[in-house]
Amino acid sequence: MDFQPRPDPTHRSWRVAVAVLCALLVVFAGVVQVAHTHADQMATHADCSLCVAAHISVQLTPSLAPAPVSPVVTAVEIEPICARATALSTFALFTRPPPAASPAA
C-alpha cells in the first residue's frame, strides 16, 4: 500500500503567492518599458539603462569553424529490380513431402 501524505495547504499557498508575485513583476516591468519617456523627448539617451536595453541589437558574427567534410567510405550500388513473382511462389519454409510408398517386398 502506497502512502502519500497530503500536501500542506500552507505550502501550496506559498507557491501560488510566489507565482502571482512573479507574474505581477513581469506585468509591471512591461508597463514601465511601454510608458517610459524622457522630458526632453530626445531619441537616444546614452545614460538611461532602460533606453540602452530597449535599443540594443544582436550583432551576428560569421562562423569561424568550417563545415566538417565526411569522406566517402564505400560506393553504394543499386540492386537491379527483380522480375515479378509468379502466381505460384515457393514457400520459404518448404519441407519435403513424405516418401512415396515403395512396392511391397
FENFEN-V128252 format. One line per field, one symbol per residue. ss: DSSP state (A for helix, B for strand, O for the rest). A space follows every 50 residues. Layout:
ss: ???
This chain:
ss: OOOOOOOOAAAAAAAAAAAAAAAAAAAAAAAAAAAOOOOOOOOOOOOOAA AAAAOOOOOOOOOOOOOOOOOOOOOOOOOOOOOOOOOOOOOOOOOOOOOO OOOOO
